[in-house]
Amino acid sequence: MYRYDEFDAAFVSERVEQFSDQVRRRISGELTEDQFRPLRLMNGLYLQLHAYMLRVAVPYGTLSSRQMRMLGHIARKYDRGYGHFTTRQNIQYNWPKLRDIPEILADLASVEMHAIQTSGNCIRNVTTDQFAGAAADEIIDPRPVAEIIRQWSSLHPEFTFLPRKFKIAITGAPNDRAAVKFHDIGLMAQTNGSGEIGWAVYVGGGLGRTPMIAKLINGFVPHEHLLAYLESILRVYNRYGRRDNKYKARIKILVHEEGLETIKAQVEDEFSQMRGGVLTLPEAELDRINAYFAQPAYKDHGVVSIDVEREKILDPAYGRFLENNTFPHARSGYTSITISLKPIGGAPGDATAEQMEAVADLAERYSFDEVRVTHEQNLVLPHVALSDLRAVYDGLVEAGLADANSGEITDMITCPGLDFCALANARSIPIAQDISRRFAAPDRQKEIGKLKIKISGCINACGHHHVGHIGILGVEKKGTELYQITVGGDGTEEASVGKILGPGFVAEEVPGAIERLVDAYIAQRTTDDETFISAYRRLGDAPFKEALYGNG
C-alpha cells in the first residue's frame, strides 16, 4: 500500500485544521449555510434528509487493517454503530453531528485517510478492480497508476471547479470489474505489438438521467505520457463543458454533442503541446510508486487446491462459500475472498463497527494486512492462503459476514434512497430487502446463477440501475413511489445499458415482478450454464416483457 510522505501528511493536516475552523464558524453563526455549503462539499460533508453525511475517501478501494479499525471506531463513537460502503469504493457515515466532524477528520488523518474531493465538481476518488494486484487474469497491477492519478488530481489548481463532477476508473485486466466504460474517463491496460504495456483510454461514459457508454479515444497511451493525456482531456472538458445547465454539464454530453472525432482532435492538439513536458513520468518516479505496491511475502503452505465438491458434501454452507466467494489468485496456493455485505433482509453495503473490526483482524492475520472495498458494495481479502480458508470462513461466520452469495441475485447494489438521501424520489433499501427475502433459499439462488440486480432511488443512478442485468429505478408519480424495471444492462467489458420494459410497479409488486422475470429466464435458457444476461441477448425483450405485463 501507499504510505503518506511528509507532503501528504502536511497537506491533510492543514486541510483538517482549515475545515475545523470553518465548522467552528458555521456553528457560531459566522457562516450561513449558503456560505458553508461549498466549503463542506469540498470536504465530503453533505446535508441529507435527517442529518449530515460524511463521505470518506478510500483511494482505489484499498485499506489497511489499522485504517479499517479506525473506520469501525468512528462508526461506534460518532455515528450509530455502522458505516455504508459505496459504489465509489468509499465509506459514508449517515448520522455524524457537525460539532464532531473536526474530531472525525483528525482521527482519519491519524491513519492516513481523509474526505477531500469526495464531493464537489472536481476529480473524485479513482476506482479500480477490487482484485488488483492479485487477479490471475491481470496484465498489470493498476494501483500504482491509480495512486499517481490521485496525487496529480488532488487539489489540482485547474480542475478544482470543473463544469461537473469527474470520475475515473482503471483496470489492469481484460475482464472489466471496474465498470470503466461508465466513467468520465475509463482506463484499460493494453499490450502493444512490441510487448509494451500502456492504456486504452475511454471517454464520455456515465449513468444518471442520460446513460452513455464511453467511447475509445486512444487505443494505447504509454505509462510515461498518461498524465499528460489525462490533463489534455480535462483541459478540453474544462474549456468547453457546459456550465449553463448542470444536467448537460458532464463530459459525456460534450462528447455526444460535439462528436468523438471533434473532441479527439482537440485533445490530441492539447496533447501535442504537453507531451514530453513536466507531466512526463520519469522511470525513477514510476519505480518509487511501484515499490509501495510490491507483492506480499507469499509462502508455500503446501496446499495448492481445494476439492470444493467434497467440501460441499461435508459442509454445504462452507462449500457454497468456496464456490461463490473465492476468486482465482495469480499466486498458486492463494485465493481472494469476497466478504458479502448483503445479508438476507439487510441493507446492502452496511457494516457494523464490530464487523469492520473483525474484518481488520482477519486481514491482519490472513491477508497481509490488506482489505479492499468493491464498487459492488462488498469487501475483499485479496491474499488468503488456501490453507487458511477454513479459519477465515469461521471468523466470518462468527462476525455474521459469511453470506455465500457473491454475484448471485441477492448480491444487489443499492443506493441509500429516500431513507437518507435528499435527492431521492423513492426508497431503495426496503426494495432490496424484500427481494433478498423472496430469493433467500440457497438452492433457489444456485438455480438462478449469476444475476446482477441494481437499484436506484432516483434518476441520478447512484445504484447503477442502468447496468444491472435487472435494474430498478424508483420514481415518484402523484405522491406514489413507483419502480421502473430495466433488463439487459451490463457493466463489464461487454457494456450495455438496460432497456425499460414498461410501466412501473408499486413497491409491494416489485419482488413478484422480479420473480416472473427470473422464471421466464429459467424456462427459456438453453442450458443451466446460460446466464441471465446471455439469455436476454439471445431472446431479446419480448419474453421478459410478456412475463411482466402479459400479452396485453
HELIX and SHEET records of a PDB file:
HELIX    1   1 GLU A    6  SER A   28  1                                  23    
HELIX    2   2 GLU A   33  LEU A   41  1                                   9    
HELIX    3   3 PRO A   59  GLY A   61  5                                   3    
HELIX    4   4 SER A   65  TYR A   78  1                                  14    
HELIX    5   5 LEU A   98  ASP A  100  5                                   3    
HELIX    6   6 ILE A  101  ALA A  109  1                                   9    
HELIX    7   7 ARG A  143  SER A  153  1                                  11    
HELIX    8   8 VAL A  180  PHE A  182  5                                   3    
HELIX    9   9 HIS A  223  HIS A  225  5                                   3    
HELIX   10  10 LEU A  226  TYR A  240  1                                  15    
HELIX   11  11 LYS A  246  LYS A  248  5                                   3    
HELIX   12  12 ILE A  251  GLU A  258  1                                   8    
HELIX   13  13 LEU A  260  MET A  274  1                                  15    
HELIX   14  14 GLU A  283  TYR A  292  1                                  10    
HELIX   15  15 VAL A  308  LEU A  314  1                                   7    
HELIX   16  16 PRO A  316  ASN A  325  1                                  10    
HELIX   17  17 ALA A  353  TYR A  366  1                                  14    
HELIX   18  18 LEU A  386  ASP A  388  5                                   3    
HELIX   19  19 LEU A  389  ALA A  399  1                                  11    
HELIX   20  20 GLY A  417  ASP A  419  5                                   3    
HELIX   21  21 ILE A  429  ARG A  438  1                                  10    
HELIX   22  22 PRO A  442  ILE A  448  1                                   7    
HELIX   23  23 HIS A  465  VAL A  467  5                                   3    
HELIX   24  24 ALA A  507  GLU A  509  5                                   3    
HELIX   25  25 VAL A  510  GLN A  524  1                                  15    
HELIX   26  26 PHE A  532  LEU A  539  1                                   8    
HELIX   27  27 ALA A  542  TYR A  549  1                                   8    
SHEET    1   A 5 LEU A  45  LEU A  47  0                                        
SHEET    2   A 5 TYR A  52  VAL A  56 -1                                        
SHEET    3   A 5 ILE A  91  TYR A  93 -1                                        
SHEET    4   A 5 TYR A  82  PHE A  85 -1                                        
SHEET    5   A 5 ASP A 350  THR A 352 -1                                        
SHEET    1   B 5 THR A  62  SER A  64  0                                        
SHEET    2   B 5 GLU A 370  VAL A 373 -1                                        
SHEET    3   B 5 LEU A 379  ALA A 385 -1                                        
SHEET    4   B 5 TYR A 334  ILE A 339 -1                                        
SHEET    5   B 5 THR A 326  PRO A 328 -1                                        
SHEET    1   C 5 THR A 127  THR A 128  0                                        
SHEET    2   C 5 ILE A 168  THR A 171  1                                        
SHEET    3   C 5 ILE A 185  THR A 191  1                                        
SHEET    4   C 5 ILE A 197  VAL A 203 -1                                        
SHEET    5   C 5 LYS A 215  PRO A 222 -1                                        
SHEET    1   D 5 ILE A 413  THR A 414  0                                        
SHEET    2   D 5 ILE A 453  SER A 456  1                                        
SHEET    3   D 5 ILE A 470  LYS A 477  1                                        
SHEET    4   D 5 THR A 480  VAL A 487 -1                                        
SHEET    5   D 5 LYS A 499  ILE A 500 -1                                        
SHEET    1   E 5 ILE A 413  THR A 414  0                                        
SHEET    2   E 5 ILE A 453  SER A 456  1                                        
SHEET    3   E 5 ILE A 470  LYS A 477  1                                        
SHEET    4   E 5 THR A 480  VAL A 487 -1                                        
SHEET    5   E 5 PHE A 505  VAL A 506 -1                                        
END                                                                             
